[in-house]
Amino acid sequence: MSTPHSPFADLAAIVPAYNAGKHLSGVIQQVERYVPRARIVVVDDGSQDDTRLVAERAGVVVVAHPQNRGKGAAIRSGIARAQELGVPLAILLDADGQHSPDEIPSFVARQKETGADVVVGNRLLDAANMPWLRKATNYVTSAVVSLLAGRRVADSQNGYRLIRLDHFKKFPLTTSRYEIESEMIIRAGRAGGKFASVPIKTIYAGEASFINPFVDTLRFLRMVGRSFFW
């Protein structure tokens, strides 16, 4: 049985990264407590800083996009590479330090307890430090996504999640931006996936967000419309 500071034998990590050189080394060092570097997949999504160099020097698995294609495209590339590593599970977390790697054992324990295909982190149980607009948006989008997936997911926009890699071979993922997080839940639910959640904290360190509220809302709505034809 894994201890809190030894790698899990059946787990990979997927870290989509865009201009994340400032934080990436520290994130890798923390993730390595639970996932060996040979199973940490960093997807450099066309960064203009030293993200790729930091990842290569750290000795992790690096997937590089020549140009920025979006978080969804990075996640799709990361999942495809993780599926080649021969482990059943992968944890997805951001490269900017907003997800604490020390919560990885909670995701693994919850998956073992429930047999879930997707374990999604839930920030809304302790959302005092979350901006009110983001909180309200999360409640609304989570309700819509849960309805479309046929599964209750309290914090559907949370990118910190654990997935069973075999389940994600049953269907395609097609979106390229932030709507990927909703698409994953909808498609996984419609494919009969079992869901669970764990409470997590999110660290807001004043980093600039790459989310465009107007554009990404339109992308979400377009994804919702298309989902009726999946």
Beta strands, then each sheet from edge to edge (+ up, - down):
strand 1: 11-17
strand 2: 40-45
strand 3: 61-65
strand 4: 89-92
strand 5: 118-122
strand 6: 161-164
strand 7: 195-199
sheet 1: 3+ 2+ 1+ 4+ 6- 5+ 7+
end
